[in-house]
Amino acid sequence: MPVPLPRSSRLEDVFATARSQSRAALAAYLPAGYPTREQSLDAFHLLAAAADVIEVGLPFSDPMMDGPAIQRANAQALRAGFRIEDIFTTVRELAASSTAALLVMTYWQPVHRYGATRFAHRLASAGGAGVIIPDLPVEEATDWLHAARDHGLDSVFVVAPNSTDQRLARVCEAASGMIYAPATAGVTGTQGPLHPELHAFVERLRTLTPVPIGVGIGVSTPEQAARVASFADAVIVGSAFIRALDAHPGPAGTAEVGLLAQRLARGLHLAMPSAA
């Protein structure tokens, strides 16, 4: 497993700031290029004004972890001509005007085909902070982990509540920046109650790692976000922003994304985490 990053990462800085303000961080996800490249970038800028972490989704044709909302958004972005090179342009434009930590959310196949070292180099050069690759098992992540470490990028792993402590410890040892814990069972975009054992799972993870814990997949309302913020280090919201774009076509949807991000951020400022 790689040694910890030798310097403070952008994610570490973000979490340090949030802790100093006695709140959880807000992480906001959108797929790049949706519904258009221009509107996508406008929405990202509004998210960056309210969120601490921006997850820039790399559109992919087989997003197995994602629900219908993100699948449709990915498909539309790809039909409109979005390509892997565009992800670096998006990150670069955001980094030039935002202090948010910028993560790319992607599946392993595009990174593997592009080349792990080349991808890490391009992302770091654009101002990215790290990558989330939900379908990359830690046992097969050596090439990516070395490339990420060499370019100062964090590697965020998604962990499963039904994993053994031994496996969770192995994942946590490889991860840096943040651990991604699901709030509900199933794919992204789930609307309903949070998993009843979610708080206990986060506390279980805290016994295995000092890395901050972010909770997403199924967090969609300010009320849910505030509840998660009472025990997690970050609240991750994605599909709710896509639904806002879908419900309000054009500039109105972009504005609604910004308003939702502001409501979520206000809720996190009012929620006091029970653990740092």
ZILIN-V703700 format. One record per backbone hydrogen bond with DSSP energy under -0.5 kcal/mol. CO is the residue of the C=O (numbers start at 0). NH is the residue of the N-H. E is the energy in kcal/mol with one decimal. If there is no record, write none. Layout:
BEGIN
co->CO nh->NH e->E
co->CO nh->NH e->E
END
This chain:
BEGIN
co->8 nh->12 e->-2.1
co->9 nh->13 e->-2.2
co->10 nh->14 e->-2.5
co->11 nh->15 e->-2.2
co->12 nh->16 e->-2.1
co->13 nh->17 e->-2.3
co->14 nh->18 e->-2.6
co->15 nh->19 e->-2.0
co->16 nh->20 e->-1.0
co->17 nh->20 e->-0.7
co->17 nh->22 e->-1.8
co->18 nh->21 e->-1.8
co->24 nh->26 e->-0.5
co->24 nh->234 e->-2.6
co->25 nh->51 e->-2.0
co->25 nh->52 e->-2.2
co->26 nh->236 e->-2.5
co->27 nh->54 e->-3.3
co->29 nh->56 e->-3.0
co->30 nh->33 e->-1.2
co->35 nh->39 e->-2.6
co->36 nh->40 e->-2.1
co->37 nh->41 e->-2.1
co->38 nh->42 e->-2.5
co->39 nh->43 e->-2.5
co->40 nh->44 e->-2.2
co->41 nh->45 e->-1.7
co->42 nh->46 e->-2.5
co->43 nh->47 e->-2.7
co->44 nh->48 e->-0.9
co->45 nh->49 e->-0.5
co->46 nh->49 e->-1.6
co->46 nh->50 e->-3.4
co->51 nh->100 e->-2.4
co->52 nh->27 e->-2.6
co->52 nh->54 e->-0.5
co->53 nh->55 e->-0.8
co->53 nh->102 e->-2.9
co->54 nh->29 e->-1.9
co->54 nh->56 e->-0.8
co->55 nh->104 e->-2.0
co->56 nh->31 e->-2.8
co->56 nh->58 e->-0.8
co->59 nh->62 e->-0.5
co->61 nh->63 e->-1.7
co->62 nh->65 e->-1.6
co->64 nh->187 e->-1.7
co->66 nh->70 e->-2.3
co->67 nh->71 e->-2.6
co->68 nh->72 e->-2.0
co->69 nh->73 e->-2.9
co->70 nh->74 e->-2.4
co->71 nh->75 e->-2.3
co->72 nh->76 e->-2.3
co->73 nh->77 e->-2.3
co->74 nh->78 e->-2.4
co->75 nh->79 e->-1.8
co->76 nh->81 e->-2.3
co->77 nh->80 e->-1.6
co->82 nh->85 e->-1.6
co->82 nh->86 e->-0.6
co->83 nh->86 e->-1.3
co->83 nh->87 e->-0.7
co->84 nh->87 e->-0.6
co->84 nh->88 e->-1.3
co->85 nh->89 e->-2.4
co->86 nh->90 e->-2.3
co->87 nh->91 e->-2.5
co->88 nh->92 e->-2.4
co->89 nh->93 e->-2.1
co->90 nh->94 e->-3.0
co->91 nh->95 e->-1.5
co->93 nh->96 e->-1.4
co->93 nh->97 e->-1.1
co->100 nh->53 e->-2.8
co->100 nh->102 e->-0.6
co->101 nh->128 e->-3.6
co->101 nh->129 e->-1.1
co->102 nh->55 e->-3.5
co->102 nh->104 e->-0.6
co->103 nh->105 e->-0.7
co->103 nh->131 e->-2.7
co->104 nh->57 e->-2.9
co->105 nh->133 e->-0.5
co->106 nh->110 e->-0.9
co->107 nh->111 e->-3.1
co->108 nh->112 e->-2.6
co->109 nh->113 e->-1.8
co->110 nh->114 e->-2.2
co->114 nh->118 e->-3.1
co->115 nh->119 e->-2.6
co->116 nh->120 e->-2.5
co->117 nh->121 e->-2.5
co->118 nh->122 e->-2.6
co->119 nh->123 e->-2.7
co->120 nh->124 e->-2.3
co->121 nh->125 e->-1.5
co->122 nh->126 e->-0.7
co->122 nh->127 e->-2.7
co->123 nh->126 e->-0.9
co->128 nh->153 e->-2.5
co->129 nh->103 e->-2.1
co->130 nh->155 e->-2.6
co->131 nh->105 e->-2.7
co->132 nh->135 e->-1.6
co->134 nh->136 e->-0.8
co->136 nh->139 e->-1.5
co->137 nh->140 e->-1.2
co->140 nh->144 e->-3.0
co->141 nh->145 e->-2.3
co->142 nh->146 e->-2.1
co->143 nh->147 e->-3.1
co->144 nh->148 e->-2.4
co->145 nh->149 e->-2.4
co->146 nh->150 e->-1.1
co->147 nh->152 e->-3.0
co->148 nh->151 e->-1.4
co->153 nh->130 e->-2.2
co->153 nh->155 e->-0.6
co->154 nh->156 e->-0.5
co->154 nh->175 e->-2.2
co->155 nh->132 e->-1.0
co->156 nh->179 e->-2.7
co->158 nh->181 e->-0.8
co->159 nh->162 e->-1.8
co->163 nh->167 e->-2.7
co->164 nh->168 e->-2.6
co->165 nh->169 e->-1.6
co->166 nh->170 e->-2.4
co->167 nh->171 e->-3.0
co->168 nh->172 e->-2.0
co->169 nh->173 e->-1.4
co->170 nh->174 e->-1.9
co->175 nh->177 e->-1.4
co->177 nh->156 e->-0.6
co->178 nh->180 e->-0.7
co->178 nh->213 e->-3.5
co->179 nh->158 e->-2.5
co->180 nh->215 e->-2.0
co->182 nh->194 e->-3.2
co->186 nh->189 e->-0.9
co->189 nh->191 e->-0.6
co->194 nh->197 e->-2.0
co->196 nh->200 e->-2.3
co->197 nh->201 e->-2.4
co->198 nh->202 e->-2.2
co->199 nh->203 e->-2.1
co->200 nh->204 e->-2.3
co->201 nh->205 e->-1.8
co->202 nh->206 e->-1.0
co->203 nh->206 e->-0.7
co->204 nh->207 e->-1.6
co->204 nh->208 e->-1.4
co->211 nh->178 e->-2.5
co->211 nh->213 e->-0.5
co->212 nh->232 e->-2.1
co->212 nh->233 e->-1.5
co->213 nh->180 e->-3.3
co->214 nh->235 e->-3.1
co->215 nh->182 e->-3.2
co->216 nh->182 e->-0.6
co->216 nh->183 e->-1.0
co->217 nh->219 e->-0.7
co->220 nh->224 e->-2.6
co->221 nh->225 e->-2.4
co->222 nh->226 e->-1.9
co->223 nh->227 e->-2.6
co->224 nh->228 e->-2.4
co->225 nh->229 e->-0.6
co->226 nh->229 e->-1.1
co->227 nh->230 e->-1.9
co->227 nh->231 e->-2.2
co->229 nh->273 e->-2.6
co->232 nh->24 e->-2.9
co->233 nh->214 e->-2.4
co->234 nh->26 e->-3.1
co->234 nh->236 e->-0.5
co->236 nh->28 e->-2.7
co->237 nh->240 e->-1.5
co->237 nh->241 e->-1.2
co->238 nh->242 e->-2.6
co->239 nh->243 e->-1.6
co->240 nh->244 e->-1.9
co->241 nh->245 e->-2.5
co->242 nh->246 e->-2.3
co->243 nh->247 e->-1.2
co->247 nh->252 e->-0.7
co->248 nh->251 e->-0.7
co->249 nh->252 e->-1.2
co->249 nh->253 e->-1.3
co->250 nh->254 e->-2.5
co->251 nh->255 e->-2.1
co->252 nh->256 e->-2.0
co->253 nh->257 e->-1.7
co->254 nh->258 e->-2.2
co->255 nh->259 e->-2.6
co->256 nh->260 e->-2.2
co->257 nh->261 e->-2.0
co->258 nh->262 e->-2.3
co->259 nh->263 e->-2.6
co->260 nh->264 e->-2.5
co->261 nh->265 e->-2.3
co->262 nh->266 e->-1.9
co->263 nh->267 e->-1.7
co->264 nh->268 e->-1.7
co->265 nh->269 e->-1.0
co->266 nh->270 e->-0.9
co->269 nh->271 e->-0.5
co->270 nh->272 e->-0.7
END
